[in-house]
């Protein structure tokens, strides 16, 4: 019984808690304000991947939030329909951006 309790505790503590600490309304407002929905949607591909696909790709990765933070704040080159272009950097405070990323990762 002790071993089972320990396994349950480890599983619980190591699981991402993205949804619990993300404000969905604020995240959606940030995405709308930055015109992110022009290229991304919640659950379907547009020019960019859906937010659910992004969450799926990064699921279980400890560095997911950091990788996405760098991606959305540094204007990297992305490929859309075979053409390279600069990804628009998201504007906002770091805590607002991180909230948005935690919400995306919770999908």
The 8 nearest C-alpha neighbors of each residue, nearest first, counted from 0:
[[1, 3, 2, 4, 5, 6, 7, 8],
 [0, 2, 4, 3, 5, 6, 7, 8],
 [1, 3, 5, 0, 4, 6, 7, 8],
 [4, 2, 6, 0, 5, 1, 7, 8],
 [5, 3, 7, 1, 6, 2, 8, 0],
 [4, 6, 8, 2, 3, 7, 9, 1],
 [7, 5, 3, 9, 8, 4, 10, 2],
 [6, 8, 4, 10, 5, 9, 11, 3],
 [9, 7, 5, 11, 6, 10, 12, 4],
 [10, 8, 6, 12, 11, 7, 13, 5],
 [11, 9, 7, 13, 8, 12, 14, 6],
 [10, 12, 8, 14, 9, 13, 7, 6],
 [13, 11, 9, 10, 14, 8, 15, 7],
 [12, 14, 10, 11, 9, 15, 8, 16],
 [15, 13, 11, 12, 10, 16, 59, 9],
 [16, 14, 17, 13, 59, 12, 18, 105],
 [15, 17, 19, 18, 14, 20, 105, 101],
 [16, 18, 101, 105, 15, 19, 20, 21],
 [19, 17, 105, 21, 20, 16, 102, 101],
 [20, 18, 17, 16, 21, 22, 105, 102],
 [19, 21, 18, 17, 22, 16, 101, 98],
 [22, 20, 102, 98, 18, 101, 19, 23],
 [21, 23, 25, 24, 26, 98, 20, 102],
 [24, 22, 26, 25, 21, 102, 27, 99],
 [25, 23, 27, 26, 22, 28, 29, 21],
 [24, 26, 28, 22, 23, 27, 29, 99],
 [27, 25, 99, 23, 29, 28, 24, 22],
 [26, 28, 30, 24, 29, 25, 31, 23],
 [29, 27, 25, 31, 26, 30, 32, 24],
 [30, 28, 32, 26, 27, 31, 25, 33],
 [31, 29, 27, 35, 33, 28, 32, 34],
 [30, 32, 34, 28, 33, 29, 35, 27],
 [33, 31, 29, 34, 30, 28, 35, 27],
 [32, 34, 30, 31, 35, 89, 29, 90],
 [35, 33, 31, 36, 32, 37, 30, 38],
 [36, 34, 30, 37, 33, 38, 39, 31],
 [37, 35, 39, 38, 34, 40, 31, 30],
 [36, 38, 35, 34, 39, 40, 45, 46],
 [37, 39, 46, 47, 36, 45, 35, 40],
 [40, 38, 36, 47, 49, 45, 37, 48],
 [41, 39, 49, 43, 36, 42, 50, 44],
 [40, 42, 50, 49, 51, 43, 39, 36],
 [41, 43, 49, 51, 40, 50, 44, 52],
 [44, 42, 49, 40, 41, 45, 48, 39],
 [45, 43, 48, 49, 47, 40, 46, 39],
 [44, 46, 47, 38, 39, 48, 43, 40],
 [47, 45, 38, 79, 44, 39, 48, 80],
 [46, 48, 45, 39, 38, 44, 49, 79],
 [49, 47, 44, 39, 52, 45, 50, 53],
 [50, 48, 44, 40, 43, 52, 42, 41],
 [49, 51, 53, 41, 52, 103, 54, 40],
 [50, 52, 54, 49, 53, 106, 42, 41],
 [53, 51, 55, 49, 50, 54, 56, 48],
 [52, 54, 50, 56, 51, 55, 57, 49],
 [55, 53, 104, 51, 57, 52, 56, 58],
 [54, 56, 52, 58, 53, 57, 51, 104],
 [57, 55, 53, 54, 58, 52, 51, 60],
 [56, 58, 54, 55, 63, 60, 59, 53],
 [59, 57, 55, 60, 56, 54, 104, 63],
 [58, 60, 57, 61, 15, 14, 63, 55],
 [61, 59, 63, 62, 58, 57, 64, 56],
 [60, 62, 63, 59, 64, 15, 57, 58],
 [61, 63, 65, 60, 64, 66, 57, 67],
 [64, 62, 66, 60, 65, 57, 61, 67],
 [63, 65, 67, 66, 62, 68, 100, 101],
 [66, 64, 68, 62, 67, 63, 69, 70],
 [67, 65, 63, 69, 68, 64, 62, 70],
 [66, 68, 70, 64, 69, 65, 71, 63],
 [69, 67, 65, 71, 70, 66, 64, 72],
 [68, 70, 66, 72, 67, 71, 73, 65],
 [71, 69, 67, 68, 72, 73, 66, 75],
 [70, 72, 88, 68, 69, 89, 73, 67],
 [71, 73, 88, 69, 70, 89, 74, 68],
 [72, 74, 75, 70, 69, 88, 71, 87],
 [75, 73, 86, 88, 87, 85, 72, 71],
 [76, 74, 86, 85, 73, 77, 70, 71],
 [75, 77, 85, 84, 86, 83, 74, 78],
 [78, 76, 83, 84, 85, 86, 75, 79],
 [77, 79, 83, 82, 81, 84, 80, 76],
 [80, 78, 82, 81, 46, 83, 77, 84],
 [79, 81, 82, 78, 46, 83, 47, 77],
 [82, 80, 79, 78, 83, 77, 84, 46],
 [81, 83, 79, 78, 80, 84, 77, 76],
 [84, 82, 78, 77, 76, 79, 81, 85],
 [83, 85, 76, 77, 78, 86, 82, 79],
 [84, 86, 76, 75, 74, 77, 87, 83],
 [87, 85, 74, 75, 76, 77, 88, 84],
 [86, 88, 74, 85, 89, 71, 75, 72],
 [89, 87, 72, 74, 71, 73, 86, 90],
 [88, 90, 71, 72, 33, 87, 91, 96],
 [91, 89, 88, 33, 92, 72, 96, 29],
 [92, 90, 95, 96, 93, 89, 29, 94],
 [91, 93, 95, 94, 96, 90, 97, 89],
 [92, 94, 96, 95, 97, 91, 98, 68],
 [93, 95, 97, 96, 92, 98, 91, 99],
 [96, 94, 98, 92, 93, 97, 99, 91],
 [95, 97, 99, 93, 98, 94, 92, 100],
 [96, 98, 100, 94, 99, 95, 93, 101],
 [99, 97, 95, 101, 21, 96, 100, 94],
 [100, 98, 26, 96, 102, 97, 101, 103],
 [99, 101, 97, 103, 102, 98, 104, 96],
 [102, 100, 17, 104, 98, 103, 99, 21],
 [101, 103, 105, 99, 21, 100, 104, 18],
 [104, 102, 100, 105, 101, 106, 50, 54],
 [103, 105, 54, 101, 102, 106, 100, 17],
 [104, 106, 18, 102, 17, 103, 101, 54],
 [105, 51, 104, 103, 54, 102, 50, 18]]
